[in-house]
Amino acid sequence: MSLHKTIYSIIPNPEELLKLDLEDVAAVILESLNSIEHLQLNRNDFAMARTVQEYPLACHERLLKALMTGWGYLEREGLIAEMPTKAGWYFITDKGKTIRSRDDLNAYRASRMLPKYLLHPVIAKKVEAAFQNAEYDTAVFQALREVEVAVRNASGFSPTDMGAALMRKAFDPKTGPLRDDAAIDMEKLAISEMFAGLVGAYKTPRSHRHVVLDAAEAAEIIIFASHLLKIVDTRAAKTGKSSSTVKEARTVMPRAVTMQ
């Protein structure tokens, strides 16, 4: 039988506990709850003084308020849930059982930083596994590769056209097949540089060296790549050419991720 970890045994200093942010408090609670076998816990019981009885009495009220705020986070995230036939009593969900420390919760939070509803469907499908596995550089490379392949296909260019040069060629204000003739020259140039800048800054370096990204930065780049891919789809529809990456993915890049 595993030893029950009290809140106090995890963080004995009350001031340290009170300084934690909402998610870290939630992680401490879940670490404690996950150490109890066959847990059935009443929300009101958890808010009682015995939960913090090892701390100085003067801290009890502030500590309980902090803990109940963390409890609310766990409910909202679906890490704990009310039992369907026993109102007021809670159990740890399967997702919650995987989180046994603050590091586990930080990993969980990172995995949720990429809002799938904001992504182009092609990019969402390509990057999901890598992002969930914290392979952020791979996820970014895959997203930007989809932009590159779509631009190449929609422009009718050859596989040797690539990178920032490809973007400038495709969106050239005078000759680019994906230029928008309804826009003024300054806007055309801005779009060209926007595509070239993102690919040049974030895809090309990852083709030649290992670059470490955190979850937030990777999510921002992937969302931006999705926006650009949506622009390509719109321009491709006007030219009558497909921006589909399926054909090229089979002939040019047979492996899912090949850094080149």
RASUL-V636829 format. One record per backbone hydrogen bond with DSSP energy under -1.0 kcal/mol. CO is the residue of the C=O (numbers start at 1). NH is the residue of the N-H. Records with the same first field share a line. If there is no record, write none. Layout:
# RASUL-V636829
CO=NH + NH
This chain:
# RASUL-V636829
6=10
7=11
13=17
14=18
15=19
21=25
22=26
23=27
24=28
25=29
26=30
27=31
28=32
29=33
30=34
32=35
33=36
41=90
42=46
43=47
45=48
48=51
49=52
52=55
56=59
57=60
59=63
60=64
61=65
62=66
63=67
64=68
65=69
66=70
67=71
68=72
69=73
70=74
71=75
72=76
73=77
74=79 + 80
75=78
79=93
81=91
86=89
88=43
89=83
90=41
91=81
93=97
96=99
101=105
102=106
103=107
104=108
105=109
106=110
107=111
110=113
115=118
116=119
120=124
121=125
122=126
123=127
124=128
127=131
128=132
129=133
130=135
131=134
134=136
135=139
136=140
137=141
138=142
139=143
140=144
141=145
142=146
143=147
144=148
145=149
146=150
147=151
148=152
149=153
150=154
151=155
152=156 + 157
158=161
162=166
163=167
164=168
165=169
166=170
167=171
170=178
172=176
176=179
180=183
184=188
185=189
186=190
187=191
188=192
189=193
190=194
191=195
192=196
193=197
194=198
195=199
196=200
197=201
198=202
199=203 + 204
204=207
205=209
214=218
215=219
216=220
217=221
218=222
219=223
220=224
221=225
222=226
223=227
224=228
225=229
226=230
227=231
228=232
229=233
230=234
231=235
232=236
233=237
234=238
235=239
236=240 + 241
245=249
246=250
247=251
248=252 + 253
